[in-house]
Amino acid sequence: MSLQVTEVDKQVYHNHLENFLPDAIVDVHTHIWLKEFRLPLVEGTRGPVWPRRVAEENTIENLLDTYALMFPGKKVTPLIFGWPERDVDLERTNLYTSTVAKQYGLPALMVTTPRWSASELEEQVTRGGFIGLKPYVDQAPSHIAAQDITIYDYLPHHHLRVADTHGWIVMLHIPRPARLKDKVNLQHLLEIETLYPNIKLIVAHIGRAYCEEDVGEAFTVLRASKHLFFDFSANTNAYVIEQALRTVGPQRIVFGSDLPIVRMRMRRICEDGRYINLVPPGLYGDLREDPHMREVSAAEGRRFTFFLYEQLLAFRRAAEACNLQAADIADVFCNNGVRLIATVERR
């Protein structure tokens, strides 16, 4: 891992984040894997390509070193899981996660495939010491077109029933091009909450609502939710974060980073409802075919800080708009995560 902290980064952290953040932080959304786990990709991934440009692997040591560099003076505890796409060996990435979780005393989720039976899922999670599941849209059966995938295609009911029995955490990346505003997604989120009330369901990235156009009527619909949690990992949209805070309150928002992806040096904008990551020239390879990436001038790029800091600055703007107090900030960045994890571990 090569991570350089610039004077810009130091100023952002010390002037805007250090005193805003609590001393203890729980990060509920982090990936660890080794590059040797990669498999030949027979078919294209359903996820975006650009995250692969940031890191070819992220060992547990890389992750902990990143916290030391990005959060000086803070104690950060990650909830860890592997890289969830189809070109990573599931068995090896889950074994690595289980092994280092036990070695470092960290909570972990298992990356799943819908091909597993209920008994296979239960046995593997229990044997590995995991406290829940990380299903991912890319694991849905390959014959289903990306725009037609539903949550149940990669998080099937027989998995949900097992997770409900054990009260596990489920970290859910929702599908479909319309993201959070998609009516099918919203219907299924509320349905899962009703049918499986013991699951601690975390909707990752605030439902992938990275632009205002991704929201629609989602937060009006989601006011009916009583138990859903949301993380704002890799989300730099203060408006979206503010609406989530106003809808479910700070007790159901949890901090997740999406490391190592948020080590990227960038600033995010939205154009015509699509997010675009502005990046320094030459840093992330040939971007001509990537609709979510755009290079800026060298001078502008030198003013960029980490994706993670941009995410945290957006949350601070949203928190200030909602008049959150220090206790609320501590809940979002630490206490909510502690309670979620402890509830599962006590069962």
N, C-alpha and C positions, 0 to 999 in steps of 0.2 A: 504494500500500500504506500502510495506517495501522496501525501496530503499537505499542502503548503498553506499556512495561515498568514494572510497578508495584513498590512496595517489597516486596510479597509475593514477586514473581518474583525480585527481587534476593536476598532472603534464602534462598529455595529454592536458587538457583544457587550462591551463595557458601558456604552452610552444608552443602549436601549433594551437590553435583555438581561444582563446579569442581576440587577436588582428587581426586575420584574418577575423572574422565575424563582420558585422555591429552591431551597438547598438540596432537597431530595426529589428526584424525578423518576417516574415509571414510564417507560416507552413501550407501548403495547404492540408496536408494529415494526419488527426488524427482521431482515433476511440474513441468513448465513448459509454459505455453501462453498464448495471447492470447485475449481475449474475442471478438475478431473471427473466430476460427476456429469459433465455435459455428454449428451448423446447426439448422434447424427440426426438432424432435423429432417424427417421425411416430408412433412407438410408444414406450411407456414404457421407460425404462432398466431393466436387470436389477439394477443396483447400487443401494445405498442412496441416498436423496435428500439426507440431511443434509450430506454433505461439500460440496455445492454452496453451502451457506449461508456457508461460511468465506471463500471467495475466488472471485471471478468470473474471475480470471486470475492467473497467476504468471509474470512475466517472469523472465529470468535475473538481471536486476538486483534484482528483488524477493527472489529466492532468496538471493543473496549478501548482501543487506542483512539478511535474516532471520538468517543465520548470525552476522553481526557483532553483532546485538542479543541473540541468544539464547545465543551461545557466546563471550562476551568473553574474549579472551586465547587462544583456540584457532584453529587453522588447519583448516578443514573443506573437503574435496574431495568434491563430489557426483558420483554417477552419475545422469545426467539422462535423462528420457524425457517424452513428451507426455502429455496427458490421453487415456485410452484408450477412452472411451465413444463410442457411435455418433452422438451429436449433435455431434461435433467432426470437422472436416475432416481426415482422416488425412494427406492429401498435405501440407497446409499445416503441420500440427503437427509432422510428421516433418522437413519442410524447415527449419522454425524451429529445432528441436532440433539438427539437423545443423550448421546455420550457426553457432549460438552455441557449440556444442561445439568447433568448429574455432577460432572467435574467441577463446575463453577457455582453450583447451587442456584440455577436460574429456572424460571418457569418456561415451558415450551409448548407449542402446538404442533400437531402432526399434519403435514400436507397429505391430502386425501385424493383418491380417485373414486368415482361412482361405481367402478367395476367391483369394488369390495362388497361382500355381503355384510349384513349386520354383525354376525359373529366374528368375521375377519376384522372389521373395524374395531370392535370392542376389544378383541384380543391384542391387536397391535398397539392401540392407544394405551391400554393398561400395561402391557409389557414394556413399552418405551418410557413410561412415566410421564406421559403428556397430560396436560390439563384441558385439552380441547382440540379443535379441528381448524385447519386452514384449507378449505376447499377453494378451487379457483376455476374461473370460466374456461380456461384453456384445457381443462381436463374433461369437459363435456364431450360426448361422442362426436367423432369427427364428421359424421354424415349430417349433422345439424348445422345449418348455415349460421354464421355469427350473429346475424340480426334476428334470428329466431330462437336463440338459446334462452331458456328460462333458468331461474335459480335452481329449480328441481332437477334440471338436467345434470348438474354437477354436485348438488347437495340434495340427494334423493331422500324421500320420506323415511326409508329404513335407516339411513344415517341420522336423520333428525330425531327419530324415536330413541335411538341409542344415546344420543347426546342429551336428550331431555331426561332420560332415566338417570343419567349420571350428573346432570347439571353442569355440563361442560361449557366452556367458552367456545364460540364459533366466530372466527374472523372472516367476514363475508365481503368479497369484491363483487358488486352486482354487475349483471351483463347488460347487453342491448345498447344500440346506438344512442337512444334518448336518455340514457343514464338515469339519474334520480327521478326525473319527471315522467318516466315511462309508467304507464298505468298498470301494466302487468307486474313490473317490479314492485310498485307500491302495494298492489293487491297481495302479492306473495309475502312481502315483509310483514304486513299486518296479519296475514293468515298464519305465518310461522309463529308470530308472537302469541296468537290465540291458541293454536294447536299444541305448541311446545313451550309452555310458560316457564319451565325450569332452565331452558337454555339461556346463557348470557350471550346474546347476539350483538356483535359489534359490526356496524355498517362502515366499512373502510372508506376513507377519503371523502366522508360525507356523501357517500353514494356517487363518487366520481363527478360531482358537480363542481367543476373547475371554473366554469363561466356562469354568469347570471342566467344565460339562456338554457342552462342545464336544469334549472330549478322548476319552472312551471308552477303547478299548484301543489308541488310535493309537500311543502311544509304545512299547508292547510290540511291536506290529507293526513299527514303524520302527527297532527295534534291529537289524533285518536290513540296514538301509541302510548303505552304505559311503561314499557320495559326496554325498548330498543336503546342501544348505546350507539354513539357515532364517534369515530376517530377522524381527525382532520389531517391525517398523514398526506404529505405531498400536495397539500391544498394551500394556495397562497391568496385565495379570494376572500377578502375581509367581509364582503357583503354576504356570501354564502355562509361563512362561519357565524356571522351575527344572526342570520335567520335560524340557524340550527340552535344557537344558544337561546334565542327567544322562544323557540318551539318546545324544546325538551328540557331546558335549564342546564346549568353548569354541572349538575350532579350526574348527567347522562352523556356528557362529552368527555372523552379521554384523549390524552396526548399519545399520538403515534407518529413516528418520523418517516418510516419507509426507508431507513438506511439499508444499504449504502447509496441508494439512488439520490437522496437529498444531499450527498456530498458534491453534487454538480454545482458548478459556478454559473449562475444564470439569473435572469429575471423573467417572469412569466407575464404575458399579455394575452388578451382575447381579441380575436378578429372574426366577425361574422359568426359568433357563437362557438368558435374553435380556439382552444388554447394553443399558444405558441411559446416555446422556450427560447428566449434570446440568449445567446452564448457568445463568449469570446471567439475570435477567428482561430481555426486550426486546432482547437482543443478536443473536439469530439469526432474528427474524421469528416468524410464526405457526407454532407447533409442535404444534397440536392434532391434526393428522393423521399425525404422525411417531412411530411406536412406539419409536424409538431416542433420542428427545430429551425432556427434561423440565426445565422451569424450576424454580429454587429461589427463596428469598427474596433480596431485595437484600443483606441482611446476610451471608447464607451465600455468595452469589455473589462478594462482595468478597474472600473468602478463597481463591478459586480461582486457580490458576496455569495455565500453558500445558499443553495436552495433551502436548506433547513432554516437558516436565519430569515429568509424571505417568508417562509411559512410561519415562523414565530412572530415576526413583525406584523403579519396579517392578523394573527390571532390577537395580538395586543391591541390593534386598532378596533377589532370587533369587541373585545372585552371592555375597552373604554367606552364604546358606543352603548354597551349594555350596562354600564356602571358596575361591573363586577368588582368585588372586594378581594382583599388578599386571601381570605378564606376560600373564596370561589376559585381563585387561581390555583391555590394549593390542592383543591379537589380535582380540578381538571388535570393537573400535571403530576399528581402523586396519589392522593387519597382514593379517588375513584378506581384507579388501577389496582391499588393495594387491596381494596375491598373485593373487587372482582376476582382477583387471583386467590385471595384467602378463602373466599366462599367455596371455590372449587376444591382447593387443597384440603379443606376441613371435612369434605363429604367422605 
